[in-house]
């Protein structure tokens, strides 16, 4: 466009000079009668040149559901939109699930959606899907609605799916429900190869009893992350959602921990094996001699409905009880842990309990400290309820 405008203005300058010269000659030779047509023609040429550069703005090609609002009285936890996998995660109470809901949607500018915003949707006739069409009409994006109900707190990590756009893996339940997330969606925008095994969190066929498990590795930062002083990326896995919209602005806020929990947990059990990387480094990439990396595995019960984040998952005043693996040292073979939940003194228990499970290949990975090459595999995780 710039070259085009320069070309047009060059032509205008040439024509203007030519016509002004002609006008001067006319005036000097007393041929002022030509003025009545010279200026209108010149004006017309200038207007034409400018108009040809001005075009209507293109129609918006985006087709996103930006917000999905449900009456808070019908929810057990806040609604989440998984933009990466095009899923809307609903945490409904039983009455809302049985009677249906009327969500209000905010879309990309000019986009349309079916079913329409404000229409009733029901879940007794099978899965619900929204289809958004962009203002330009060139893009259509389907969003699947999933109603989350964590009834069985036993996780074997046998089923995994792959994000179509970025090719990272994430675990799903037997019915396809997504409960787990990781840092993979944030890593996807850092320039990492689009290969499931290239990401810090993925499946492994070397799980407990030779089944599948969840594997996390601490990787060297990419050129893009190192540009913003992130020199290593720890593998992580957690119950909750990853908010990619704030990943670069506030990475710790991007990890939103927890799923609704009913009852009282007694113990947190599972199996893990861990190999730390050879050299521990600080957030500046400096090797710290004599320090060894450690893994972290823990569960946190807290008062919802707001999820905790990387800023306060272990420090929030909403915490009711914790079950934390105290020894994150190397374990060459699968090792069982059985950790009782320890109540927080003086903590009040609300009617909106949530429970988070978090695992990482570097315990200080949230502060970009750890050892490149550290590797953690977890499997057969359980939250054992207290017997009434």
N, C-alpha and C positions, 0 to 999 in steps of 0.2 A: 504494500500500500504506500509506503514512504517513497519508493522509487517512482511509483505511478504518479504521486502527487508532485514530486519534483519535476517529472517530465511534463505534467500538465501546466505547472506554474512557469516552466521555461517557455512553453508555447504561448501562454498568456503574456509573458513579458515581451516576447518577440512581437506578438500581434499588437500589444499596446504601443510599443515603440513605433511600429509601422504606422498604426493609425494616428498617433500623435504627430508623427512626422508629416503625414498626409494633411492633418488638420492645420498644422503650422503653414504648410505650403499653400493650402487653400486660403487661409486668412491673409497671408502676405500677397497673394495674387487676387485678393478681393473675391474669392470664390466661397464666401461664407455660406452659400446656399447648400453646400454639401454637409454642413453641420447637422442638419435635421435628421439625416440618416446615419451619419458616422457614429455618433455616441450610442444610439439605440442598438446598433449592431454589436459594438464593443461590449456594452452591458450584457447583451444576450449571450455572448461568448463566455464572459466571466461566470455568469450564473450557471450556464450549461456545464462548465468545467467543474465547478464546485458540486453541483447536484449529482454528477456522475460518480463522485467519490463518496457520497453519503448513501448508505444502504441501511435497510431495516435490520435491527439486531437479530441474530439467529435465535430460533426457539430453543428453550432449555432442553438438553438431552438427558438430564438426570431423572431417575425414577426411584426415589428412596422414600421409605416411610421414616420420617424423622422423629415423630412421637406417637405413642399408642397409649391413650389415656383411658383407664377404667376407674369406675367409682371405687375410691379407696376402701369403702366398707365391704367390698366384695373380694378383697385381696388378702392373702396371708403374707405376702412379701411384695416389694415393688416389681413392676413389670420390666423386663429387659428386652432390648432389641439386639440380636446378634447379627450385625450388618455383614460380617464376613461370611457367615453361613446362611444368611437370609432366613432367620428364624425369629419368631416372637415368642418369648418365654413368659407364660402366665402362671401365677401362683394363686389360684382361686380357692375360696372356701367352698364347702360342699354345696351350699345352696346356690351359689352363682354358677357352679359347674352344671347343676341339674336344670336350672331355669334359663341359663344363657345370659349374655351380657351385651351392652350397646357401647362399644368403644368409640372414642373420638380420635381421628387420625390427623396428623399434620404431615403434608407431603412436600416433595420438592416443588419449587415454583412452577405453577401451570400444569402439574401432573394430575392424573385422575386414577381412581382405584375402584376395583370390584372385589368384594362388596363395598358399598359406599360408606364413608365415615358416618357414624350414627346408626347404621343398620344393626339389627339384632343378629348375633351369631349363636349357634347352639352346637353342642359337642356330642349329641346322641346319634347323629347321622354320619359319623366318621370324621376324618381330619378336615380342618378348616384352612383354606389358603386364600390369601389376598394377592391380587395381581395389579401392579402399578404400571401405568403407561405414561411415558414422559410427555411433556408438552409438545415436543417435536414429533412424537409418534414413532420414533426410530428405535426406542428401547422399551422393553417390557421386563419387569422384574417380579418374580413370584416370592412371596414370604409365607412360610408354613407356620401355623400357630401350634405351639406345644404347651399343653397344660401339665405343669410339673407337680408331681406328688411323690415325694421320697418316702415310700413305705418300708423298703428293705434297705437297711444301711450296711449292705455287704457288697463289696466291689472287687471283681476279679479281673477286669481290664481285658476281657476276651474279644470285645467288639470295638472296632475302630473305623472311623470314616476319614476321608481326605477332603480338605477344602479344595474346591474345584479351581479357584483362581490362583491360590498361592501354594497349593500342594503340601500343606502341613497336615499332620494327623491329629485327631482328637478322639478320646474314648466316648462311647455311647452305651446306653443300657440296652438290654435285649430287645426292648420295644422301640429303640431308636431315640429315646429321650436323651437330651444333652444336659448333664449335671456338672461335668468337669470342664475346666478351662486351663490355660497355661499362658506363658509369655509368647507363645508362637505367633499370635496375630500381630504383636508389636515387632517381633523379629522379622516378620515378612516384609515390612517396609524399610528394612535396613540394608537391602541389597544382597541378602543371602540366597544361594542357589535354590531354585524351586524344585526341591527334592525332599521327600519326607524324612529321609535319614540325615539330611543336612541340618535339620532344625534341632534345637537343644532338647526338645521333648518329643518322644515318638514311642511307638510300640516296639516290643522285642519278643522274639520267640523263645527267649531264655528266661522265662518267668519261673516262679516257684512251681515245682513238680513238672518242669518242661512245658508249661503252658505259656500263653502270652502274659506279658506284664507291661508296666509303664517304665520307660527308661528315660533318665534325665542326665545330660552332660553339660559341663561348663565349657563354653567355646571362647575362642579369641574374638574380640570385637571386629566388626567389618569396617572398611574405610569410612563409611558414613557414620557409624556409632562412635568411632574414634575421633571424628571431627568434632563431636559434641562431648568428648572426654569420657566415653564409655568404652573401656578397654577389654572388658570381658562380659560375657552373657551367660548367666547361670540357668540351667534347665529348671523348670518349676512345673508343678501340677497342683491344682486346687479346686475345691468345690466352690463354684461361683461363676462369675462372668468376667471377661476382659473388655474394658471400655477403650477401644482403639482411638476414639475421638480425642482423648487426652494423653495418649501414650507418649508423645514427644514433649508436650507442655509440662506434664506432671506424671512421670512413669509410675510412681508409687500409688497414685490415685487410680491408675488404670486397672489395677488388680482389685476387684470387688469380691470379697470373700463371703461365703455362706449360703446355705439353703435352709428353708423352714424346717424346724424340728419339733416333733410332738413327743412329750414324755420327759424322762430323766435318763441321761446316759450314765452308764456305770464304768465301762472300760473301753479303751481304744486298742485294737489288736491288729497285727499284720505281720508281713515278712519283708525283709529288705536285705540287700547286699550293697557294699559301698567301697569304692576304690578312689582315694584322693589323688589329684594331679600332683606332679613332682615338685612344683614351685609355687608357693603362696605369694600372691602379689596384692598390693594395696590399690586404692582407686586411681592412683597415678601411674600404675603399671610397674611400680618399684617392688622388686623381690624382697620379701621379709624372711631373712635367714632364720631357721629353727622353728618356723610356724607351719603347722600342717592344716590343710583344709578339713572341714567337717560338713557332714550333711545335716539337714534339719527335717524332722517329721513331727507334726503336732496336730492336735484337734482343739478347737476353741468353741465353747458354748457361750452365746451372748444374747442379749435382748435386742430384738429387731424392732421394726421391720427394716430399718436402714442397714445396708451391708457395711462391714468394716473394710478398710483398705490397707494397703501396704504401710500407710502412715500410722495406723493404730491397732493392727490386728492383735498385738500382744500387750498393748498399753491402754486400751480404751476403758472408760469407766462403765461401759455396757457389758463387759465380760462377766460371766457367771461362774464358769469353771474351765479348766484347761487340762489337757493330757499331753505332755511334752516328752519326746524322746531325749533323755539326758545325755546319752552317749552317742555322738555322731562320728565316732572313730571308724577306721577301716574294718570291714567284715567281708572276707573273701568268699564265704558261702552264705546262702540265705540264712538269716537269723530271725527268729521270732521275737516280737515285742508284745507285751501285754501291760498297758499303762492305765492305772485308774484315773478317773477324772477327779481333780482336786478343786473343791469349791473355793471361790474367792471370798474371803471373810467379809461379811456385811453386805454381800451383793443381794439385791432384791430380784426376784424372778417374775418376769412379765408373762403375758399370754401370747406374746409373739417371739418365741424363742427361735434362734437360728444357730446352725452348726457349720463350722468350717473345718476342712481338713486341708493341710498345706504340706507339701514336700518340695525340697530343693536340693540340687547337687552341691550347692555351696551355701552354707548357713548365712554368710554375710553377702550373698549375691545381690540382695536388694540395695546394698551400698557399693556394688561393683568391686567387691573384694572376694578373693578366692583363688583357686588354682585351675588354670586351663588344663583340661583333660580329666577333671574329677567326674566320676560316673556313679549314679545311684539308680538302682532298680527296686521298685516296690510292687507288691502283689498281695492279693487276698486281704484287703483292708476291711475291718469291721468296726462298727460302733455297737457295742453290746448294751442293750437297755437295762436299767435297774428293774429287778422284779418287784412288782407291786405286792 
